């Protein structure tokens, strides 16, 4: 679950029990053909967040106040009507234990108004209003 704190830092806490309901059935998601980027729609109580994380990237971890004691991933999150933001995802054991459908380069993915295109140079996503976008890739992260 992604939470906004009073200090505007992002805290991502994702702990999955082995007996939990498979996330693939609960969260629409996809993985790039390289397996390096996985994106999913996080459903909260009153809003939807588009989240993409990258396993191997050449850019710095965001300075978002995350203090990870175990594994970590670089990621970007964006909601309908609020701009994308770079975050650090801290994990404890298995971060994404369920398979996400792999979609091919040149494909489009759209759920609840969020749209992403998968290309060989990364993943580009837009919010439903199309006022906010991001491009996440191994080489760089661009937020608009």
C-alpha positions, 0 to 999 in steps of 0.5 A: 500500500502506498501512503502519503505522510505529513512530510510528503515522503512516500512510504511503500510497504509491501508485505505478502503472506504466503497464504494471501490471495494471489495479487495477479487476480487483484491488481491489473499488472504487466511485465516487459519482455526483458522482465526488468519493469513491472507495472501494476494498478494499486487500488486504495480506499478512494484512489488508484495509483499506477506503480512501475518498478524497475529491477535494474536501472542506471539512475540513482535511487530517489531521495524520498526518505526511505530507509531500507534494511533489506532489498529495495527497488526504484519505482515511480507512482502516479495517481489520476490528477497528481504528477508522477513521483520517484519512490524507493520500494523497500521489501522484506522477502519476496516482493512480487511473488505472483506472475504478471502477464508479459506484454510484447514491445510495441504493445499498449496497456490500459486499465481504468484510464491509465495507459502505458506503452511498452517499447524497447527503450522503456515504459511510458505511462499517462494518467486518465486526464493525460496531464501527467506522464512518465517514462521509466527505463534502465537508462533514465526516469523522466517525469512530466 
